[in-house]
Amino acid sequence: MAATIEENIEHANVELIASGGGVFEIEVDGDLIYSKKQTGEFPAEDDIVAALGER
């Protein structure tokens, strides 16, 4: 997903931070964009790229 974000969002700098317990979150400038912990589902790459493009 990091590669897809960097390919589609200009000036994106993606950092993977290891975690445990099935947590997968995407933050932009400290704002939570997506949380697998809250939704219970892993996001589709297209949905994340679209959400980031709206910012």
Protein Blocks (a to p, Z undefined) as FASTA:
>chain_A
ZZmmmmmmghiacdddddehhiacddeehiafbdfklnopacdfklmmmmmmmZZ
